Amino acid sequence: MSAEDTLSDSAGAMAADRFVEINYDDVIPNNVALASDKQLQRALEGWRPNYLGWWNNMGPLGYQASEVYLRTAVGVDPAGWAKFGYVKMPSYRWGILLAPKVEGRTIPFGRHKGEPAWQEVPGEHRALLRRLIVVQGDTEPASVEQQRFLGATAPSLYDMRNLFQVNVEEGRHLWAMVYLLVKYFGKDGREEAQALLERQSGQIDNPRILGAFNERTPDWLSFFMFTFFTDRDGKMQLAALAESGFDPLSRTCRFMLTEEAHHMFVGETGVQRTIEATCAAMVKAGVKDPDDVETVRKLGVVDLPLLQRKLNFHASVTRDLFGAEISSNAAEAFSAGIKGRFNEANLKSDDHLLQGAVYSVTRVVDGKLVVEEAPALRALNARLLDDFIVDCQGGIDRWNKSVEKAGVAFRFVQPHKGFNRRIGEFAGKRISPTGEVVSEEEWAAKSGDWLPNDDDMRFIGSLMKPCHEPGRYASWIAPPRVGVNNQPGDFEYVKIA
């Protein structure tokens, strides 16, 4: 990614669409003619105070009165869809934004392939559609809750601003899913919309739906890994939903992809800047061996083996979000025309029906990893996971170029897809990062070398000291190459109240 506003490949399809202005005169900014649907407008305006209450209680702690240099969407044309300016986060203009309607659009896959895209919920698929929207919607406030304490230890005002930008856009993504629920699912949808504000990340009695969104995000390195890996899962899921035959869902997800690109940018460049700071400190101190952890840590930077262990953890936790590799639910969603594959419209290798097609799936059989052919229709989650792993590799390759450029002998690698998994084909199996099936005893002996341990987390915590002076950065992270919206290096991204 070369710029903050780089669009994902899937979002790039929006470029041919006409510009649609957002109506900022309404209480809820929108480009869906909300004022002409009074019942919907009243329902959403009734939900809005509950949302603001949630934001003030569970959003970024301690900075609600601060002015933050944020971008706000003013249209859905990728050439000029956002403006920048200072705003207090509770006053951010959250709204409902859909990509422009493509006239004559047809369903691109499944048994309804070639039929006109649905503008209303098909009754036969109502329950499945609602569930998919609720699960996607639940992830948006969950990540805000996970990250609410990070402002206090921000390594710079630049990074603090990026955190808050991610947070307000996750809030807007929640609005996007709530719009679909309230408009298209009646009383059930309104109840689901309220429940999205009642579940809470990590809460014992009423947690978020997906496990990764109940994990703690205790430090900035975790935040960067989360936005690199877990927001990339978001990209893959949104891209699959953007293919949906239910056109309002497709249009909603297409615009969300535009904002999701920034979140992954924050993660990738955050880790890369951490690597750059580590390598620069090692070179300056004449430290050649990246495994000389004690010496490297004394330099006030994160040692590269620890970064690898963090990579292993966040990659594996995120992979569980894709669900079981073999899934009848995924097959039904595809066949029904509700959720496609990543980049479905551009896949030229099959008929988009998948009847009789097969896909290679890795399993553990008799204590060994084997690759078997499975019906492609039931292996859709396995394929999406493989697409995710390929997509991750580009960023990891860029991290390795930074290490190579510094002349340090180290290379980051993705762990085997079966490593540290709790869901799917590898659940309950012990597999090393390099792909060997190991015993429970060997796992217990070596997992501390593969995953962050208590000493690692204490060390990372010791580095999390705030650096809130404009133009200054904590010792463990390098400055960005370019400021947000090309602002100078000493720009005051957050005016702390």
Buried (B, 14 or more C-beta within 10 A) or exposed (E): BEEBBBBBBBBBBBEEBEEBEBBEEBEBBBBBEBBEEEEBBEBBEEBBEBBBEBBEEBBBEEBBEBBBBBBBBBBBBBEEBBEEEEBBBEEBBBBBBBBBBBEEBEBBBBEBBEEEBBEEBBEEBBEBBBBBBBBBBBBBBBBBBBBBBBBBBBBBBBBBBBBBBBBBBBBBBBBBBBBBBBBBBEEEBBEBBBBBBEBBBBEEEEBBBBEBBBBEBBBBBBBBBBBBBBBBBBBBBBBBBBBBBBBBBBBBBBBBBBBBBBBBBBBBBBBBBBBBBBBBBBEEEEBEEBEEBEBBBEBBBBBBBBBBBBBBBBBBBBBBBBBBBBBEBBBBBBBBBBBBBBBBBEBEEEEBBBEEBEBEBBBBEEEEBEEEEBBBBBBBBBBBBBBBBEBBEEBBEBBBEBBEEBEBEBEBEBBBBBBBBEBBBBEEBBBBBEEEBBEEEEBEEBBEEBBBBEEBBEBBEEBBEBBBEBBBBBBBBBBBEEBBBEBEEEBBBBBBE
